[in-house]
Amino acid sequence: MAQSLLDSMPGASTGTVVVTDHLNFWGGKRVKPRQESKAEAVFEPATGRVLCQMFPCGAEEVDEAIRSAHAAYLKWSTLAGMERARVMLEAARIIRERREKIAKLEVINNGKSITEALVDIDVAWQCIEYYAGLAGTLSGQHIQLPGGAFAYTRREPLGVCVGIGAWNYPFQIAAWKSAPALACGNAMVFKPSPMTPVTAVILAEIYKEAGMPDGLFCVVQGGAETGTLLCHHPTVAKVSFTGSVPTGKKVMEMSSKGVKQVTLELGGKSPLIIFKDCELENAVKGALMANFLTQGQVCCNGTRVFVQREIMPQFLEEVVKRTKVIPVGDPLLDGTRMGALISKPHLEKVLGFVTQAKKEGAKVLCGGDAFVPSDPKLKEGYFMSPCVLVCIVFYIQSFSPGTENCRDNMTCVKEEIFGPVMSVLPFDTEEEVIRRANNTTFGLASGVFTRDISRAHRVAANLEAGTCFINNYNISPVEVPFGGYKMSGFGRENGQVTIEYYSQLKTVVVEMGDVESLF
Ligand SMILES: NC(=O)C1=CN([C@@H]2O[C@H](COP(=O)(O)OP(=O)(O)OC[C@H]3O[C@@H](n4cnc5c(N)ncnc54)[C@H](O)[C@@H]3O)[C@@H](O)[C@H]2O)C=CC1
């Protein structure tokens, strides 16, 4: 079925696709939903048209999926790492082969530009390839003990892991969670966001086609209720969650009842610090990359852009000039660089942040309005013009060094907007900017632009965040760990370290002599 949907992709254009295939997957096949009366419409963000119906899974369906995953786990976990690697490499190959079709479907469901979606799909297969490479390296330790006795450790899987995803990177999140889980010998039941239910099931089919046992990677559709069922299920060993802080707290609380392991990838309000000795052209490009990918709906975005006061005028001139010419429109066109936001309520929320920022004294230098592309089929789409905000008080007094006139307490500077809105703030000294950058409950990412190598590393060391980019922003190679400090979560995705989050260590102690009993 997915084959036929994917096969229709090459000719598909915005506003033409309707998805009628079942979107649940367990036992090695797509499964018809049982709660048809609970259908929720899923929209194509670029047109506002209904793309498909999402039927949330109830308790019976969740249980069935988990049982199917557990049966597959019993087989998969007995394979050698190299055997698992071979199957995973085949899955990566199939994704690579179908990258254009999968990316197109992702664009239609998510609204991001095709240029970005292709990168997302590439990152997905690279992640699977990377963990396939690590699967054969999993090993324990041998420890010599007195009298010829010894111990050894075995790195073992956890069992059935649950993945719960957000809507901003639907296919990529499913890959980031499943690849390390499967490499370690686990099974996974994945629940995509109810707003982007369409592509995770394609991954499930590809895993099956590559040779994984039926049930090894299952997809259950639904929202909070289905997520709750997954977190409470007694067979589940671990929950890996990507989403907002409030939901992350709930997931952690529910998982704690069953003493399940948890990885939380939550939101952020990351600082990007631009010193006056930077390469300005690169710093401007970095600020755009830090704010406008996926219509600004990226958890690690550097939305608080601190610019050293002396270069503020040049920085603003350049960043505004470039922001104004970002091509917004049909996300399936190659020339488009910004597509539609995920939903109408989310668009309204983001526009509301801009209105609030104005009330609190920020000045809009460009964008921040709902945008209607000239193509009539896009007139109901959820588009907005990318926005650069600066505090009005600062703007007038920008040449008065030392004046504390920026507004770190403005709502747009404190809260995660999750839209294409950059807040620019002036600073004077390194010590001051570190203090202000760290003055947040989040700690996902950070960035610094400077030509001073000592300062770059000093600033990186002093920022309270899981990632610091030096002289770039928002690059996430799969070899590099990704995750948060503070309320941005814990645990990591990508990189070697993630093996630790999907496996457990067993110690085996071997006596070679007689038992010395105290009794
Ligand atoms: N740190 C990271 O890697 C990322 C973090 N995010 C964060 O995600 C947020 C936006 O994504 P949303 O999908 O709106 O977040 P959300 O927290 O509303 O939903 C995330 C997922 O949790 C599920 N869910 C909702 N209530 C649940 C419950 N009670 N139990 C179990 N699952 C439940 C949703 O159905 C969805 O699949 C932003 O705050 C963003 O910063 C997004 C992408 C990446």
The ligand as an ORCA input file, in Angstrom:
! r2SCAN-3c Opt
* xyz 0 1
  N      14.727     18.555     21.857
  C      14.329     18.094     20.707
  O      14.976     17.251     20.116
  C      13.057     18.580     20.114
  C      12.111     19.207     20.869
  N      10.933     19.629     20.327
  C       9.989     20.342     21.151
  O       8.679     19.860     20.868
  C       7.715     20.890     20.969
  C       6.795     20.912     19.775
  O       6.347     19.656     19.475
  P       4.866     19.167     19.854
  O       4.613     17.961     19.036
  O       3.910     20.291     19.805
  O       5.072     18.786     21.392
  P       4.080     18.009     22.361
  O       4.802     17.912     23.647
  O       2.744     18.603     22.347
  O       3.919     16.578     21.704
  C       5.002     15.723     21.488
  C       4.515     14.300     21.377
  O       3.996     13.881     22.629
  C       2.704     13.319     22.466
  N       1.952     13.521     23.709
  C       1.167     14.567     24.041
  N       0.662     14.388     25.289
  C       1.158     13.213     25.743
  C       1.003     12.479     26.953
  N       0.257     12.923     27.953
  N       1.663     11.298     27.077
  C       2.459     10.834     26.089
  N       2.616     11.477     24.917
  C       1.978     12.654     24.740
  C       2.159     14.036     21.265
  O       1.090     13.338     20.707
  C       3.372     14.097     20.377
  O       3.577     12.865     19.724
  C       8.511     22.154     21.115
  O       8.458     22.597     22.449
  C       9.926     21.760     20.763
  O      10.895     22.529     21.351
  C      10.646     19.393     19.028
  C      11.549     18.776     18.226
  C      12.841     18.345     18.686
*
